[in-house]
Amino acid sequence: MASSIAFCNPKRNLLTDSYTRKFVNSVLAKDYSWITYPSYSDRMGWSQLPEEVRKKTIQEGEKYIGYDWPIFTATMYLEFTRAGNRSIIDEAISNRLRALRSLVMAELMEGEGRFIDDIINGVFTYCEQTYWGSSAHFYLYGFGNSDPNGSINDPYTVLPDIDNPIIDLMASDVSADLAWIWYFFHEEFDKISPVISKRLKHELQNKILSPYYERNDLWWMTGWGEGDVIFERSNWIVNNWTPWITSNMLTTILLMEGNPDTKLYGIYKTMISMDIFMNTYPLDGACDEGPSYWRHAGGKLFDYLNIFRKATNGAVDIFNDELIKNIGRYIYRVYISNGGHYVNWSNAAQIIRHDGGHIFRFGEAIGDPVMKKFGAFLLRESNFGKETITGNIGQSLENLFHLEKWQDTRPSEPLIHEFYFPESELAFARDKEETNDGFYFAAWGNNNSGGHNHNDVGNCILFFNGTPVLVDVGRGGNGTAMHNLPLINGIAQSTGGKYKANDSKFSSSTRKVSFSTDITKAYPSQANVNKWTRSYTLIRGEKFSIVDRYQLSQNSGNTAFHFMTGLQTRLIKPGVLELHSEDYTLQMKYNPFLVAIDIEEKMFRNEISRITFNLINTELSGNMLFEIVKAR
């Protein structure tokens, strides 16, 4: 499961409080005039695309001519409940969808009918499939009357139930893609047999549209408080599932629903869900699911608002709201360096590749030149315009036909000097603005709630010259001892919203940036800690320091400070640890009379080492200073 955001903000209701059903009905396009891409028959429109894009996209589609569409067997689904393995079914879903998308984009580019038969085979394969989603999401079926809260690994059915259709992330992705396929090709299909389009429409109705209209018990629609609460996390409301699925639902409804009253009902239902999602977001725009999930949270919010604005000829438009702007700006504010390094709190990888077109178009929508320049930078880095177009069909179409101005925008990295997200308690700063030279640090407070929680309140990351020094290992590295944090009396932080930071403070000047947070309450009572404040200070152009000020009620002798690094380590002498890369050498200085050092080389994924400083001071209170400087 993905993580979530709790109701900690006012119910803004940016959509439903601004636009009534009557108003939406009056401005909603009654036909397909809102679609701004060439039709399949408009060969002139498709021929305007760059020749290199068309050539490579067609070549990609040619790989799937005569494709043997895989069948999903019962045992593939059963593998999740039997062995906890979701990868077999998820990989099959991904591979099949990649083939279908490649064939579709190739046929749209070429327009000669070479790929039509294979597209039809793909469509019929999906039509014959009971369920388009993942076995890991069978909990959406429910758990029966005897155990309504149940377990995610023990739903009432371990195989797809044709009489109880559910909608998860993957099913919604398939739905939107198939809706676009129907729109572009139903006339071509009808030349072969009207049964094809009729069947496709029938399956979209039964598997997606009818369940969406009729159900309110799927948590991503209305939040955990209204849907099935199964994780015993009362503060879980919604997460990236809501904009991800809802943007796909809006696409499917707009393309496939022929009844005007039902269409309006469905669209307004999407507005309610999106308001719930936006109500939960902090005003500072920080994504509590981290920068990897931003594409599915804030990014899918953009997709939803973008298509809604198009379908109403600009009449429904909230891109000027400060919350929406901040949700977009978040992704460049947490950018660090080299096209893929971001502040990877939560469940983010150490290197993330974002779609530059997505970011550029979001920047255009909110009128943010920094975001547009960042999108242009990523587009240039990805060689956009000279490579195959991949991904979901709607996103591909937007990038193909609505990035006219990106080459007129000066590409640049958003190397921001400093920033603080006050609601999310996320701080960062670098030595010099608009350059990677020197130190960059980020640190956070917040709390230990949510599905992507790593029990890492007070954690930090550190970069030098644009490369990582102290890292958050990201996915797979859950737990306090896998972060740049202390175990207090051998005890790690605990999970839940009550395990949180307090009194977080950020200050900055030309020379100095500081962030401090009280992490006492992030630990359970067994840690026997009365007070623990973690402070970070960047003296620009000089050093980075970490200070722990603590008061214990008991000192059991097994308090330890952990630091994770991918650099080579060498103990120069007691009190000086060398951190070495190919391009620079740093020194980490500490008091050897207070701690004893231990290094576990490459203990995580054979890449990351853990440096442990074991507290040997027997006093109940004290200060511990770590300083990192460039070696002379």
C-alpha positions in Angstrom: 0.0 0.0 0.0 1.0 3.5 -0.6 1.2 6.0 2.2 -1.4 8.7 3.0 -2.1 12.1 4.4 -4.3 12.8 7.4 -7.0 15.5 7.7 -4.9 18.2 9.2 -6.0 21.0 7.0 -9.2 23.0 6.4 -11.8 21.4 4.0 -11.0 23.7 1.1 -13.3 21.9 -1.4 -11.6 23.8 -4.2 -13.8 22.1 -6.9 -17.2 21.5 -5.4 -17.4 24.8 -3.5 -16.5 26.7 -6.7 -18.4 24.8 -9.3 -22.0 23.5 -9.0 -23.4 20.6 -10.9 -25.5 23.0 -12.9 -22.5 25.0 -13.8 -20.4 22.0 -14.8 -23.3 20.8 -16.9 -23.5 24.2 -18.7 -19.8 24.3 -19.6 -19.0 20.7 -20.2 -18.3 19.8 -23.9 -21.2 17.8 -25.3 -19.0 16.0 -27.9 -15.3 15.3 -28.5 -14.4 18.9 -29.4 -12.3 19.2 -26.3 -9.8 16.7 -27.6 -6.8 18.6 -29.0 -5.0 15.8 -30.8 -5.4 14.8 -34.5 -7.9 12.0 -35.2 -6.6 8.8 -36.6 -7.7 9.8 -40.0 -6.0 13.2 -39.8 -2.7 12.0 -41.3 -1.5 15.6 -41.9 -1.8 16.2 -38.2 0.3 13.2 -37.3 2.9 13.9 -40.0 3.8 17.2 -38.3 5.5 15.3 -35.5 9.3 15.1 -35.6 10.4 12.4 -38.1 12.8 10.8 -35.6 10.0 10.4 -33.0 7.7 8.8 -35.6 10.4 6.5 -36.9 11.5 5.2 -33.5 7.9 4.9 -32.2 7.0 2.8 -35.2 10.1 0.6 -34.8 9.1 0.0 -31.2 5.6 -1.0 -32.3 7.1 -3.4 -34.9 8.6 -5.4 -32.0 5.0 -6.5 -31.1 3.7 -7.4 -34.6 2.4 -11.0 -34.1 2.7 -10.6 -30.4 1.5 -13.7 -28.4 -0.7 -12.1 -25.8 -0.1 -13.8 -22.5 -3.0 -15.4 -20.5 -3.2 -14.7 -16.8 -3.6 -18.0 -15.1 -5.3 -18.6 -11.7 -2.0 -19.7 -10.2 -0.4 -16.4 -11.2 -2.9 -14.6 -9.0 -2.7 -17.2 -6.2 1.1 -16.6 -5.9 0.4 -13.5 -3.9 -1.8 -15.0 -1.2 0.2 -18.3 -1.1 3.7 -16.8 -1.1 3.3 -13.0 -0.9 4.7 -12.7 -4.4 2.9 -10.0 -6.4 5.7 -9.6 -9.0 4.6 -12.4 -11.3 1.2 -10.9 -12.0 2.4 -7.3 -11.9 5.2 -7.9 -14.4 2.7 -9.7 -16.7 0.3 -6.7 -16.4 3.2 -4.3 -17.2 4.5 -6.3 -20.2 1.1 -6.7 -21.8 0.2 -3.0 -21.4 3.6 -2.0 -22.8 2.9 -4.1 -25.9 -0.6 -2.6 -26.4 0.6 1.0 -25.9 3.5 0.5 -28.3 1.2 -0.9 -31.0 -1.3 1.9 -30.6 1.3 4.7 -30.8 3.0 3.1 -33.8 -0.3 2.8 -35.7 -1.3 6.4 -34.8 2.1 7.5 -36.2 2.1 5.4 -39.3 -1.6 5.2 -40.2 -1.3 2.4 -42.7 -3.2 -0.3 -40.7 -0.2 -2.6 -40.2 -0.8 -2.7 -36.5 -4.6 -2.9 -36.4 -4.9 -6.7 -36.2 -2.5 -6.8 -33.2 -4.3 -4.0 -31.5 -7.6 -5.9 -31.9 -6.0 -9.0 -30.5 -4.8 -7.0 -27.5 -8.3 -5.5 -27.0 -10.0 -8.9 -27.1 -7.4 -10.3 -24.7 -8.4 -7.6 -22.2 -12.1 -8.1 -22.9 -11.7 -11.8 -22.0 -9.9 -11.0 -18.8 -12.0 -11.0 -15.6 -10.0 -8.3 -13.8 -7.4 -5.8 -15.0 -5.7 -5.1 -11.7 -3.2 -6.6 -9.3 -3.6 -9.6 -7.0 -2.0 -7.5 -4.2 -5.2 -5.3 -4.2 -7.8 -8.1 -3.7 -8.4 -6.6 -0.3 -10.7 -4.2 -2.1 -13.1 -7.1 -2.5 -13.6 -7.0 1.3 -13.3 -9.6 4.0 -16.7 -11.0 4.7 -19.1 -10.4 7.6 -17.1 -12.4 10.1 -14.0 -10.2 9.9 -14.9 -6.9 8.2 -11.5 -5.3 9.0 -9.5 -8.4 7.9 -5.9 -8.4 6.6 -4.5 -7.2 3.3 -3.1 -10.6 2.8 -6.3 -12.5 3.5 -9.3 -11.1 1.5 -12.5 -13.1 1.1 -11.4 -14.1 -2.4 -7.9 -15.1 -3.7 -9.0 -15.0 -7.4 -10.8 -12.3 -9.4 -14.6 -12.3 -8.9 -16.5 -11.4 -12.0 -19.6 -10.6 -10.0 -17.9 -8.1 -7.8 -15.7 -5.8 -10.0 -13.2 -3.7 -8.2 -11.1 -0.8 -9.5 -7.4 -0.5 -8.5 -4.5 1.5 -9.9 -3.7 -0.9 -12.7 -7.3 -1.5 -13.7 -7.8 2.3 -14.0 -4.7 2.6 -16.2 -6.0 -0.1 -18.5 -9.4 1.6 -18.5 -8.0 5.0 -19.7 -5.8 3.4 -22.3 -8.7 1.3 -23.7 -10.9 4.3 -23.8 -8.4 6.2 -25.9 -8.1 3.1 -28.2 -11.9 3.1 -28.6 -11.9 6.8 -29.4 -9.1 6.6 -32.1 -9.9 3.3 -33.7 -13.6 2.4 -33.3 -14.3 3.3 -36.8 -11.4 1.2 -38.1 -12.6 -1.7 -35.9 -16.1 -1.3 -37.3 -14.7 -1.8 -40.9 -13.6 -5.3 -39.7 -16.5 -6.0 -37.4 -18.8 -3.8 -35.2 -18.5 -6.5 -32.6 -15.1 -5.3 -31.6 -16.1 -1.7 -30.5 -19.3 -3.0 -29.1 -17.5 -5.6 -26.9 -14.9 -3.1 -25.8 -17.5 -0.6 -24.7 -19.4 -3.4 -22.9 -16.4 -4.4 -20.9 -15.5 -0.9 -20.0 -19.0 -0.4 -18.8 -19.1 -3.6 -16.7 -15.6 -3.6 -15.3 -15.1 0.1 -14.7 -18.0 2.6 -15.3 -20.8 0.8 -13.6 -18.8 -0.1 -10.5 -17.6 3.4 -10.3 -21.1 4.9 -10.4 -22.6 2.4 -8.0 -19.9 2.0 -5.3 -18.8 4.2 -2.5 -17.0 1.6 -0.4 -13.6 1.8 -2.2 -11.5 3.8 0.1 -9.7 5.8 -2.6 -13.1 7.3 -3.5 -14.2 8.7 -0.1 -11.3 8.1 2.3 -10.7 5.5 4.9 -13.4 7.0 7.1 -16.1 6.2 4.6 -14.6 3.1 2.9 -13.2 -0.1 4.3 -10.8 0.6 7.1 -8.4 -2.3 7.2 -5.1 -1.0 8.4 -6.1 0.2 11.8 -4.6 3.6 11.0 -7.3 6.1 11.9 -5.3 9.0 10.4 -5.2 7.4 7.0 -7.6 9.2 4.7 -6.4 9.2 1.0 -3.2 9.0 -0.9 -1.8 8.9 -4.4 -4.4 6.3 -5.3 -7.1 9.0 -5.3 -5.7 11.3 -8.0 -4.2 8.4 -9.9 -7.4 6.4 -10.3 -9.7 9.4 -10.4 -7.8 11.1 -13.3 -8.2 7.8 -15.2 -11.9 7.7 -14.3 -12.4 11.2 -15.6 -10.7 10.2 -18.9 -12.9 7.1 -19.2 -16.1 8.9 -18.4 -15.4 11.7 -20.9 -14.5 9.3 -23.7 -17.0 6.5 -23.1 -20.2 7.7 -21.3 -23.0 8.5 -23.7 -25.7 9.4 -21.2 -25.5 13.1 -20.3 -27.0 12.7 -16.9 -24.8 9.7 -16.0 -21.8 11.5 -17.3 -22.5 14.6 -15.1 -23.0 12.3 -12.1 -19.7 10.5 -12.7 -17.8 13.7 -13.2 -19.1 15.3 -10.1 -18.3 12.2 -8.1 -14.7 12.6 -9.3 -14.7 16.2 -8.1 -15.7 15.1 -4.6 -12.9 12.6 -4.4 -10.4 15.1 -5.7 -11.5 17.6 -3.1 -11.0 15.0 -0.4 -7.4 14.6 -1.7 -6.7 18.3 -1.9 -8.2 18.9 1.6 -5.6 16.6 3.1 -2.6 18.2 1.5 -0.5 20.7 3.5 -0.5 24.2 2.1 3.3 24.1 1.7 2.7 21.5 -1.1 5.1 18.9 0.2 4.3 15.3 -0.8 4.4 13.1 2.3 4.9 10.1 0.0 8.2 11.5 -1.3 9.4 12.7 -4.6 9.0 9.4 -6.4 5.3 9.3 -5.6 4.9 12.9 -6.6 4.2 11.8 -10.2 1.3 9.8 -9.0 0.1 12.3 -6.4 0.7 15.9 -7.4 1.4 14.8 -11.0 -1.9 12.9 -11.4 -3.7 15.9 -9.7 -2.3 17.9 -12.6 -3.5 15.4 -15.2 -7.0 15.5 -13.7 -7.2 19.3 -13.6 -5.7 19.6 -17.0 -8.2 17.3 -18.7 -11.1 18.8 -16.8 -10.1 22.3 -17.9 -9.9 21.1 -21.5 -13.3 19.4 -21.3 -14.9 22.6 -20.0 -13.0 25.0 -22.4 -11.2 26.5 -19.5 -14.3 27.2 -17.3 -13.2 24.8 -14.6 -9.7 26.0 -13.7 -8.1 26.1 -10.2 -4.5 26.2 -11.4 -4.2 29.7 -9.9 -4.8 28.5 -6.4 -1.7 28.7 -4.1 -2.1 25.1 -3.0 -2.0 23.8 -6.5 1.0 25.9 -7.3 2.8 24.7 -4.2 2.0 21.1 -5.1 3.7 21.6 -8.4 6.6 23.6 -7.1 7.4 20.9 -4.6 9.1 18.8 -7.2 11.7 21.4 -8.1 12.1 22.6 -4.6 13.3 19.2 -3.5 15.6 18.7 -6.5 19.3 18.4 -5.6 21.5 17.7 -8.6 22.4 15.8 -11.8 19.0 15.2 -13.2 18.0 12.5 -10.7 18.9 13.4 -7.1 16.0 14.7 -5.0 15.4 14.9 -1.2 14.4 11.3 -1.0 12.4 11.2 2.2 9.6 8.7 2.6 9.8 5.7 0.1 11.8 7.3 -2.6 14.7 5.8 -4.5 18.1 7.5 -4.4 17.9 8.4 -8.1 14.5 9.3 -9.6 13.8 10.0 -13.3 10.8 12.3 -13.8 9.0 13.1 -17.0 10.2 16.5 -18.1 7.1 17.1 -20.2 4.9 16.5 -17.2 6.8 19.0 -15.2 7.0 21.6 -18.0 3.2 21.4 -18.7 2.5 21.7 -14.9 4.8 24.8 -14.8 2.9 26.3 -17.8 -0.4 25.7 -16.1 0.6 27.5 -12.9 2.7 30.2 -14.7 5.9 29.2 -12.9 9.0 30.0 -15.0 11.3 28.0 -12.7 9.2 24.9 -13.1 9.1 25.3 -16.9 12.9 25.7 -17.1 13.3 22.6 -15.0 11.0 20.7 -17.3 12.9 21.9 -20.3 16.1 20.8 -18.6 14.8 17.3 -18.0 13.4 17.1 -21.6 16.8 18.0 -23.0 18.6 15.5 -20.7 16.2 12.8 -21.9 16.8 13.6 -25.6 13.1 14.4 -26.0 12.0 14.7 -29.6 14.5 12.1 -30.8 13.4 9.0 -28.9 10.5 6.6 -28.7 7.3 7.9 -27.0 6.4 5.5 -24.2 4.0 5.4 -21.3 0.3 5.7 -20.9 -1.5 6.9 -24.0 -3.0 10.1 -22.6 0.4 11.3 -21.2 2.1 10.4 -24.5 -0.4 12.4 -26.4 0.0 15.5 -24.2 3.8 15.4 -24.5 3.5 15.0 -28.3 1.1 17.8 -28.9 1.4 20.2 -26.0 5.0 20.9 -25.6 5.3 23.4 -28.4 7.2 26.0 -26.4 9.6 23.9 -24.5 12.5 24.5 -26.9 11.9 28.2 -26.6 12.5 27.9 -22.8 16.0 28.2 -21.5 16.7 24.9 -19.7 18.1 25.2 -16.2 18.4 23.2 -13.0 16.5 24.7 -10.0 19.5 24.8 -7.7 17.7 26.7 -4.9 19.7 28.3 -2.1 17.4 27.2 0.7 13.8 26.5 1.5 11.6 25.4 4.4 8.2 23.6 4.2 6.7 24.7 7.5 3.7 22.4 7.7 5.8 19.3 6.7 8.9 20.4 8.7 11.3 19.7 5.8 14.3 22.0 5.4 17.2 22.2 3.0 20.0 24.5 2.0 23.1 24.5 -0.1 26.4 26.4 0.0 25.9 28.4 -3.2 22.8 29.2 -5.2 22.7 28.0 -8.8 25.6 25.7 -8.4 26.3 22.2 -7.0 29.7 23.3 -5.5 30.1 22.6 -1.8 27.6 21.2 0.7 23.9 20.6 0.4 21.8 19.2 3.3 18.2 18.4 3.9 16.6 17.4 7.2 13.0 16.8 8.5 10.9 16.5 11.5 7.2 15.6 11.1 5.9 12.2 12.4 6.0 8.5 11.9 2.6 7.9 10.4 1.7 6.6 6.9 2.4 3.5 4.9 5.7 4.8 3.5 6.9 5.7 7.0 10.5 4.7 7.8 10.5 5.7 11.5 13.0 8.5 10.6 11.9 11.7 12.4 14.9 14.0 12.5 16.8 12.3 9.7 19.1 14.2 7.3 20.9 13.7 4.0 24.1 15.4 2.9 25.6 16.0 -0.5 28.9 17.5 -1.6 29.5 18.9 -5.1 26.2 17.4 -6.2 27.0 13.8 -5.1 25.7 12.0 -2.0 27.7 11.8 1.3 25.2 10.8 4.0 22.2 9.1 2.4 18.7 8.0 3.0 18.9 4.5 1.5 15.2 4.7 0.5 13.1 1.7 -0.4 14.0 -1.4 1.6 15.8 0.6 4.2 13.0 1.0 6.8 13.9 1.5 10.4 15.7 4.1 12.5 19.0 2.1 12.5 19.1 2.4 8.7 19.0 6.2 8.8 21.2 9.0 10.0 19.7 8.8 13.5 20.4 7.5 17.0 19.1 4.3 18.7 18.4 5.5 22.2 19.2 2.9 24.8 19.0 0.4 22.0 15.5 1.5 21.1 14.3 2.6 17.7 11.6 5.1 16.9 8.0 3.7 16.8 5.3 3.9 14.1 2.3 6.2 14.3 1.2 9.8 14.3 1.9 10.2 18.0 5.6 9.5 17.5 6.6 12.8 16.2 8.9 15.8 16.2 8.2 18.9 18.3 9.5 22.4 18.3 11.0 22.3 14.8 12.9 25.5 13.9 14.5 26.8 10.7 16.7 29.8 10.4 18.9 31.2 7.7 21.3 34.0 6.9 23.8 34.6 4.2 26.5 32.6 6.0 24.6 30.1 8.2 21.5 27.9 7.9 20.1 25.9 10.9 17.4 23.4 11.4 16.6 21.8 14.8 13.9 19.5 16.0 13.0 17.8 19.3 12.8 14.0 18.5 12.1 12.9 22.0 8.5 11.9 21.3 9.5 9.9 18.2 10.7 7.2 20.5 8.6 5.0 22.8 8.8 5.1 26.6 11.2 2.2 26.7 13.9 4.5 25.3 14.0 6.2 28.7 14.7 9.6 27.1 13.6 12.8 28.7 14.8 15.2 26.0 16.6 14.7 22.7 17.2 17.6 20.3 18.8 17.0 17.0 20.3 20.2 15.3 21.9 20.7 11.9 24.0 23.7 10.9 25.5 24.6 7.6 28.2 27.2 7.7 28.4 28.1 4.1 31.7 27.5 2.4 33.1 25.9 5.5 31.4 22.9 7.2 28.3 21.0 8.1 27.6 20.0 11.7 25.2 17.7 13.6 24.6 18.2 17.3 22.6 16.0 19.6 21.7 17.4 23.0 20.1 14.8 25.2 18.8 14.0 28.7 18.2 10.4 29.6 16.3 8.9 32.5 18.4 5.8 32.2 21.7 5.1 30.4 21.8 1.4 29.6 25.1 1.8 27.7 23.8 0.9 24.2 22.9 4.2 22.7 24.3 4.5 19.2 24.5 7.2 16.5 24.2 5.8 12.9 25.2 7.3 9.6 24.7 5.8 6.1 27.2 6.5 3.3 28.2 5.2 -0.1 31.6 6.7 0.2 34.8 4.9 1.1 35.7 5.2 4.8 39.0 5.3 6.5 39.8 6.0 10.1 42.7 8.5 10.0 43.0 8.7 13.8 40.7 8.6 16.8 38.3 11.5 16.2 38.8 11.8 12.4 37.1 9.6 9.9 37.8 10.1 6.2 35.0 9.9 3.6 36.5 9.5 0.2 35.1 9.7 -3.4 36.9 9.9 -6.7 36.4 13.6 -6.8 36.9 14.8 -3.2 37.8 13.8 0.4 35.9 14.9 3.4 36.6 14.4 7.1 34.0 13.6 9.7 35.2 14.8 13.2 33.9 13.6 16.5 35.0 13.3 20.1 36.6 9.8 20.6 36.3 10.1 24.4 32.5 10.0 24.1 31.9 7.4 21.4 33.6 4.3 19.9 33.4 3.9 16.1 32.3 0.8 14.2 31.9 0.5 10.4 29.9 -2.1 8.6 31.2 -1.9 5.0 28.7 -2.2 2.2 26.0 -3.7 4.4 23.1 -2.5 2.3 22.7 -3.7 -1.3 26.5 -4.1 -1.3 26.7 -0.4 -1.8 26.0 1.5 1.4 28.1 1.3 4.6 26.8 2.0 8.1 29.0 4.1 10.4 28.0 3.5 14.1 29.2 5.6 16.9 28.5 3.8 20.2 28.1 6.1 23.2 30.6 5.3 25.9 29.8 8.3 28.0 27.9 7.0 31.1 26.3 10.3 32.0 22.6 10.8 31.8 22.9 14.0 29.8 25.3 15.4 27.3 26.1 16.9 23.9 27.5 15.1 20.9 29.0 17.0 17.9 29.8 15.6 14.5 31.5 18.0 12.0 32.1 17.3 8.3 34.6 19.4 6.5 36.5 19.2 3.3 39.9 17.6 3.8 42.8 20.1 3.4 
